[in-house]
Amino acid sequence: MEAVVTSHKPVEPAVPARAALPEQAEAAIRGAPEATRGAAAAPGAAARGASRGLWISSTYFAEGLPYAIAHKVAGEFFTAAGASLEIIGLVSLYGLPWNLKFLWSPLVDLHGSSRRWLVGAEIALAVILLGLAAAADSGALGLVAALFGLVAVAAATHDIAVDGFYLQALDKDAQAAFSGLRVGAYRLALLAGALLVAFAGWASFGASFAVAAVGLALLAGAHAVGLPRPAAAAAPPGAATALPVDRSPGAAAAPAAAARGAAGLLRYVEPFRVFLRQPRIASSLAFILCYRAGDALMFAMSSPLLKSLGLDTAARGNVGGVGTVASIAGSTLGGVLIKRWGLARTIFPIALVQSLAILLYVALAWSRPTLPWIVALVTLEQFVAGVGTAVLVVFLMRRCVDGYKSSHFAIGSALMSVSATFAGSVSGYLAARVGFTAFFAIAFAASLPGVVLSRWVPRD
């Protein structure tokens, strides 16, 4: 689970107005008096905003749903199957494709378009989920585990395409203005994941995966027809270009082939080189790695904790759904706060509050409260986590350089997920050894380096 504009200028359209208005309407606006021109243009601007909001919401919902399946639903599946804490913790290894997606992210920039990759990945996910639906209720846990892995690979590739498309289709003001919406839509998909768990408790996991497959297939069809077609971004100044190849009649074939190979290698490496040449990149990398480490530990053992408190599969899905609604509200608030006060004024206090919220799970594990208190504490923690996610998303967007936005956001979000994968994979072993109360206290301690680093990162 992937940068702030502090300007308060009106959001400009990502494409010229000529592309958005019929020719006759545009001519009428050009010929209208200045006083009436804005009134005529306002409906068009509103329509463009609504259209943007629709595709941003649908693409980020489609991004969040397979992530929820590979993480939350997979963990619930193995929890319901009676797996040990160690095995449930190892479900975090499904995060490896998100850790490694930067390795193939240049392919999205260099071959085809992010739009085509987006639609193709959604079709692949729908097919894989149909296979998972068939296998889930068969008792073939090895096959189910393998199919979850395929979901993770396809979903990580889909992430690259969706984030790249967002960055290419919108200018910087619009990227910041819609940051709360994109995070909210993503979190809404996590809510859908929680509802899939609740539905599995009522029906079966196979039925839940079938519903998810149909949903992604419908989204793929809608996106194939309705997504805009942004112009390809130019490479940034100073970027490496293809090496010249000697095409004279006497030129040897082998040197020419070698030159083409070297040019291809340079094109592949260039996004990484440009990313690493940004100012204060060392502190940025450390912050990205550490910011969600404590949350990752906490999240990996949240379902086993709730199960130990007496909540069955359906109840855990319902509690998770309420918490996800709170996280959507938090992410929306986070986007508003960042847009109003800027990253420089919000990043540290939000990081600090996000860290302190982990102590709510310490209280849960220690006091073992009744259901109303469980719902209240989970909801509050998820609200704060939503605010914290908005900060990280905007920070990552500001690390993306024109011409390599798909690659750069993939690099940043992959690094962000490294801590989630590592922390989650050891969480079961740690919780089994020290108990839930001490485990969540350790998760709080793991969040503190990110708070400290938030004072040292670039804030533009």
Secondary structure, DSSP 8 states (H G I E B T S, - for coil): -------------SS-HHHHS-HHHHHHHHHS-HHHHHHHHHHHHHHHHHHHHHHHHHHHHHHHHHHHIIIIIHHHHHHHTT--HHHHHHGGGGGHHHHHGGGTHHHHHHSS-HHHHHHHHHHHHHHHHHHHHHHHTTT-HHHHHHHHHHHHHHHHHHHHHHHHHHHHHS-HHHHHHTHHHHHHHHHHHHHHHHHHHHHHHHS-HHHHHHHHHHHHHHHHHHHHHH----------TT---------STT--HHHHHHHHHHHHHHHHHHHHHHHHTSTTHHHHHHHHHHTTHHHHHHHHTHHHHHHHTT--HHHHHHHHHHHHHHHHHHHHHHHHHHHHH-HHHHHHHHHHHHHHHTHHHHHHHHH---HHHHHHHHHHHHHHHHHHHHHHHHHHHTT--TT-HHHHHHHHHHHHHHHHHHHHHHHHHHHHHH-HHHHHHHHHHHHHHHHHHTTTS---
